Amino acid sequence: MGMIFYSKEEYDMALDQYQHCIRIQVGALGTDHPMLAITYGHIAGILTKLGDHDGGLEYLRKCLGIQLAKLGADHPDVACTLNSIGLALSDKGERDQALTHYRRCLEIQRTVFGEEHPDSAKTYGNMGLEYLKSGDIDGAVQLFSRSLKIQLAKLPHGHPDVALSYGCIAKCYSSKGAYDEALEYHTKCL
């Protein structure tokens, strides 16, 4: 039911349902079952939507603790949670910490999926956004370009992630005053 309320953007009701779910899961499965980590992740998403970034981070860290203990440090679910923590830290303006989590996420993705996986492309894109926010435009372009290269190789033509990467690169060039390059990438974005 929590997912339904979340889909309807009734976040308080969704939160109530997931908290009820936690009470049931803890009673039936204990405090360290991987299913509980999933529920913690859902709660983190709701709290973040409600603007409670600290609360969201708290639940993401609970989720990560269970995943590390039960799934191991190199599990794809751990990478996903590290990415979510990075996003939450980014929302709080903690760019260095966000990048630390993205880098660890990327290490796992490359180990598990190889060098050229769409999940890695998203992580490169998230890292590029941090570089862009900090004013390192050249670093951002490198990361967005790495993301784009993977996406062009692995995603179908016209995929929205490809358009997003083109748009991010265009924004970088525009920020540098390189308007011809920005226009080129904006055109590809369409």
Number of C-alpha atoms within 10 A of each C-alpha: 12 23 16 13 16 19 11 11 13 14 21 14 17 22 21 15 18 19 16 12 17 21 13 13 17 14 10 10 13 13 15 17 17 19 17 23 25 18 20 25 23 22 27 28 24 24 21 18 14 13 12 14 22 15 17 26 22 17 22 25 19 17 28 26 17 21 26 15 12 14 15 13 16 17 17 19 21 23 27 19 22 25 24 22 26 29 24 22 21 21 14 12 13 14 20 15 14 24 23 15 23 28 19 18 28 24 16 22 26 15 13 14 13 11 14 17 18 20 20 25 27 21 25 24 26 23 28 29 24 24 22 22 14 13 14 14 21 16 18 25 23 16 24 29 20 18 28 26 15 20 24 15 12 13 15 11 11 11 11 12 20 22 19 17 28 23 21 25 28 25 22 25 21 16 14 14 11 13 15 12 17 22 16 14 20 20 13 14 19 10
